Each structure stands twice: as C-alpha cells, then as structure tokens.
Amino acid sequence: MAEREIDEQYLDGYAEILSSVCTTHRGLTRDERETLRSRGERAAEDGIGLRRLIRAHLSAAQRVHLDLPAAAAVHLLSAVEQAVDSFAEGHERAQRLAVRQEEAARREFIDDLLYGRSDLGRLAERAERFGLLLSHAHAVAVAQGPEPYGDGYAVTRTVESALVARFGNRRILLTTKDGRLICVAPADEPEVLTYFAKQAYAATDGGQVAIGRSHPGAGGVVHSYEEALNALALATRMDLNDPVLHAADLLVYPVLTRDRQAMADLVRSVLGPLQQARGGAQPLLDTLSAYFDTGCVTAQAARRLNLSVRAMTYRLDRIHRLTGADPGDPVQRYTLQTAVVGARLLGWPGQEL
C-alpha cells in the first residue's frame, strides 16, 4: 500500500472539519478534538511517525484551501493549528502509554530475573527482548553509593552513556534495584564489568562495586547477583574499603561462617580473655585487625591506629599475656587471625555469641 494511501486512513473527515471550521468561523468542537486525538493514538499504535502524519495533514489542508472562498480561507491556518494539535496530543498520549507499558514490562522482567521468579523457559524468551541470551553464562556487578539511585537518575544515565559509547549494542543489561546500579554482562566479556565498575565508582563519588562469579543459565544470573550483594554486605561487616570487590576473592569468609556455632566457640575461647582488659576487648581486637591487615608489620599497624610503635608493642604483649597466643608466632598467629575474622563476621564483641 502506498504511503499516501496509508496516511489517508488517519485523515478521514479531516478536510470536512477544516471546511466547517473555516466557513462558520468557529473553533473545533469537543467531539472533533476527541476524534482527532483518537486517530492520533491509532496512528501511534500502528507505528506511523508524527512528522510524516503532520506532512499529510498540511498537504490535505492545502487541498482544502483551493476549495475555500477567500473570506473563509483566512481562518484555515487557525483551524489547522487546532486540528494538528489535537491529533499530535493523541499521538503523544499513545507514545507515553507505550513507554510506561514498556518500562513496566522491563521492571517486571528485571524483578523476575534477579529474584529467580517465573518459568525459566518463559524468562529466557523475555530476556531476548531486552538483549540477553540466558542460554549463555553471565556475571553480575552491583554498585552502591552514598545515596540510592533509580533508572532516571543522573548517575544511572552517566554510567549507561559510558557503557553504550564503549561497547555499543552488545548484550548488556544495565538497571537499578533497591537503590543500587546493576550490570549484567556475558561471561566471555569480563571487560564490560571491569569498565562498569570504573564508571560506577567515579559516578557515585567513591561508591563500592562488587562483581559476582559467572554462572550459566537464567538461574546463573540470580546466583551471580546474590554473590555480589553478599560481597557488599561482607565488606560492610569486615570494613573492606576496596573500591571493587570480587566474590571469587571472598569465598573464604562464607566457608569460615558455614558452621556458625564452631566459629562462635573459637572466638569465645581465643578472644574472650580480651574482655578482661581495661576498656574491654574492642581496642585490642582493633589492634589485632590492624596488625594482620598490614602483614604483621608493627610500625605500619601503629601508624594506622595513630599509636607509637612502643604503644603498639605493648598492646601486642598484652594480647599475648591475656590469650596465651603470640601474634608473632606463625602457628599461633593463624589461630588468632581466624578468630579475629570470625569476630568481625559475627559482630563480636558488640553482639552476644
């Protein structure tokens, strides 16, 4: 069907409206405006562009002008303005509705994808619409900053623009969930998540990004997402300040807490005596944390705690006397360090074990 023939179906009655408005010197009636809005909506639903339709309306108005008497023709421009405005309003209304429906469908898909809901076969079909092939393995990165972020936020747009400029239309999904930025990328393109982490860290003004391991299938996306979330939660508990965390590097911590009761017993047995110290266990626990975090370098640990080396040495000796374990002895150091990690994971001494 020719373009003009397609356009004509949206112009039915338009010439008659213009002629009537011009000859009677009136404005468009409510019914006429609503008729034009309805035609604009139908055109938008059929995928006809607004520029093309406006050209068709102007061409039709020129033909009407040839048949109008001079006294009526002077009102044609005003009539066309009213008519096209009503038609365009309907077209835009349909476009906005389509956008809202698309956003709702995308949000529903993302919720289902990240929570593992919905039939996996159906989920895979829907995923292709949003650029993902769930038959492949994927990895997920999650970024959080000092404030929550949504889909329309400037931070989100900045990161999305950077990813599109760098990687184009690769099968990448960027979204937000619970105030965090989320990027899902194919496992065979690790550079995507590395770049996302860099951009998200900068855009969130020093936020933190966690990257889950890659896993196959629709369930793999959920698994990787949960790993990234757990890494962020672990960073909070353990005071890990690295800008980018890899779940693969933190696997030892879930292992240590898999038997929570055993870990609690170790913390009580090894570190419990620190509670006898003046000021309680926390200052000495912080001393051990700094000592182990700096590779057991006394001077560096002292600087981290704003202590003199002498004061740091005194604290380490005090720990040795109270616990019976020497932080400087390789065998005893391992037991102490494991207990310190367990204490941080379990929130001791703030939390009862």
N, C-alpha and C positions, 0 to 999 in steps of 0.2 A: 504494500500500500504506500502511495506517495506521501511525502511529508505534509503537503498541504491537505491531503485527504484525512490524515491523522489529526491535524490541527483543527479541521472543521468540526469534528465531533465535540470539541470543547468550546466552540463558538456558536452553537445552536441558540438562536434567539437573541444573540448579542447585537446584531445590526438593528433588530426591531426595538430593542431597549434604547439604543442611541438615538434612533429616529424619533421615538416617542418623547424622550427627554428634551431633545432639541426643539421639537415643534411645540411642545407645551411649556417650555422654559421652566421646567421643574427639576428637582433633584431625583436621584434614584430612590425608589420605594424600599421599604424594609425587605419585602419579598424578593425584589430584583437583586438587592445586595446579597441576600442569602443564597439565591440561585447561583450567582456568580461565585460565591465562596465555595459552594458545593462542587461546582465544576473545577475550581482550582484545586480542591482536595483530591478529586478523582484523577486529575492530571498528574499530581504529585505521586499518588499511589501507583499510577501507570508508568512512572519513571520518566515523564516528559519534563525537560528543563524549563525553568521560568523564563530565561532570556528568549528562547525560541517561541514560547507562547505569547510573550509581550509583543514580539515582532509580528506574530499572526494577528493580534488584536489591533495593532497600529495599521497593518495592511487592510484589515476589514474596515477600520474607521475611515481610511482614505476612499474606499469604495462607497461608503455611506455618504461621504462628503459630496460626491459627484451628484447625488440624487436629492440633496437638500436645497431648499430655497435659501437665498442669501441671508434673509432675516433669521433663519433657524441655524445656519451654519456657524454663526458666531458663538453658539453655545456648545459646539461639538467638543472643543478641547476640554472644557469643564466636565462634560459627560464622560469622555474617555478617561479622564483622570479618576473620576469616581468609580467607573466600572473596573478599570485595571487595578485600582487599589483594592477593591473587594475581591477580585479574582486572586491577586497576589497574597492577600491575607489568608484566603482558604488554602492556597498552595503552601504557604509558610507554616500554617497550623498543622497541616498533614505532615510536613517535614519534621516539625518539632515533636509530634507524636511518635513518628517513626524513630527519631533519635532516642526518645525516652524508652520506647519499647526495646530498642537495641541495647541501651545501657542496662535495662532491667534484665534482659536475656544474658548479657555478658556477666553481670554481677551474680546472677543465679548460677551460671556455669562455673565461675571462679569459686563460689562457695562450695559447690558440689565437688569441684576438683581438689580443693585444699582440705576438705573435710572427709573426702573419700565416700561421699554420698552418691546416690544414683547408680543405675545399672552401668557396669564398666563398658559394655559394648555401646550403649547409647551415649555415654560420656565421651568415648573415643570419636563417635560421629560428630558430636557437637564441637569437639576440640578442633577439628579440621577447619571449621568456620572461623575460629579465632587464631588460626595459624600454627596449631600444634599437631604433631603426629605422635600420638601416645603409644604407638607400637614401638617407638624408639625409646632409648633411655634418656632421662632428663635429670638435671640438677637444679636446685632452687637456692637463690640467695635472698636474704631478708635484711633490710636496713632499718634501723631505728635511730631517731634523733632526739633532741631535747623537747620536741613537741610532736603531736600526732599529725599525719599527713593523709589527705584524701586524693581522689582521682583528679580533681580540678586544681589542686594547689600548685603554686609556682615551682616548688621544689620538684614535684612529680613531673611537671611539664619540662623543666630543665633537664632532668635525667633522661626522660623519654626522647627529647630532641637530640641529645648527645648520642644515645644508642642508635637512633634512626640514621643520623648523619654518618656514624661509623660503620654500621652493619647493614643498613638498608632494610630490605624486606625479608630478612632471614626469619626462621620460625622461632620468634622470641615473644614471650608474653610478659608485659610489664603492667603491674596493677598495684593496688593498695589493699590492705586488710588490717583491721584493728589498729589503724594509725601508723602502720609500717609500710615501707616500699618493698615490693616483691618482684623478683625477676625469675622467670622460668626459661631455661635455655637447653638446647640439645647437649647431651653429654660429650659429644665429639667436638664441641666448640667451647672449651673452657675459657677462652679469651673473652667471651661475652660477659661471663660473670665477674671476671677479673676487672674488666672495664667498668661494669656496672658498679662494683664495689668502690672503685676510684671516684667515679662521678657522684655516687650517693654520699660518700664520705665528705666530699667537697660541698655538695649542695645542702647537706644537713648541718653544715658548720661543725664538723667534727663528730658526727654520729658514729655508730658502730655497725659493721656488716658481718653477718655470719653466712657461710656457704655450706650447704648440706652436701653429702656424697651423692653421686649419680646412681639412679636405680631405674630399672626398666618398667615399662607399662604405666597404666593410669595410677595404680597403687604406688608406683615408684615416686611420682610427684609428691604425693602426700607424705611418704616416708622421708624424702629429702627436705621437705618443708618443715616437718616436725623436728628433724635433726638441727636445722638452722635455728628454729625457735628455742630448742633446748640449749644450744650453744650460747645464745644470747642470755638466757636465764642463768646458765652456769657462770658466764662472765660476770654477772651481777653478784652472784654469791661468792665467787672466788676473787673478786676485784681484778679481773683480767682487763687491762686497758688497751690491748692491741686493737687498732682500727679495723682489722679484718681477721675474723676467726674462721678456721676450717674445722668442720665437725670431725673430719678424719684425724685431726691432731689432738682431739679432746676425748677420744674413746676410752682412755684410761680412767676418767672420772666416773662414768656410769658403771664401769667394772668395780671400782672401789666401793660404790654405794649399793651394789646389787644385793649384798647381804647387809642391810642397814643395822641390824642388831649387832652383828660382829664388828662393824666399824664403830658403833657407839661404845661397845665394850673396850675396844682398843683405845679410843680417845679417853675414856674414863680411867683406864688402867695406866696409860702412859702420861697423859697430861693433867689428870685430876689433881696430882700433888701441887701443881702451879697455883691452885686456888689458895694455898696457904701463904702465898707471898703478899707483902704489903701492896695494896692496890689491886689485889685479885690476879686472876690468870691472864687477863687481856693484854696488859703491857708486855709480858714475857712471851705470849703467843705471837704478838706483833713482831717481837724481836726474832723469834724463830722464822717467821714468814719472810722477813727482810733478809735474814741470813741465808736461807735456802734460795730465795728468788735471785740473789746476787751471786750465786755459785759458791756460797760459803766463803766469801771474801769479807773479812771483818770490817776493814776500813770502808768499803763501799756500802755495806749494810748500815754502818754507823752514820754515814752521810745521808742515807735515805731516811733514817729516823731522827736526823738532826741531833745526834749524840756524839760525844767524843769517843775515840777508839777505846779509851780506858773504861768509859761507862758501858760500852758495848761488851767489852771483855768481861766486865763484872757481871753483866746480865747473863751472859752465856755460862759463866761459872755458877751463878745462882740456879740456873735451869738444871745444870749437871747435878748440883747438890740435892735439889728437890726431887728430881725424877730418877736419879741414878743413871741416866743416859747421857753420854758425852756427845754433843753435837759435832765435835771434831773427829770422832771415831767413825770410820766408814760404815761398819756394820750397825752400830747404834744410831748413826745418822739416818739410815734408811727407815728404821722404825719410827724415829721422831718425825721425820718428814712425812711419812704416810699418815701418822696421827694428826699432824698439822693440817694436811689436806682434808682429812676426814672432818676435823673440827670446823673448817671453813665451809665444807659442803653441808654439814649438819647444823650450822649456825651456833656452835658452842663457843664460848660459854653463855651467850645470850639466851639460847634455847636449852631447856632441860633435855637430857638424853634418856 
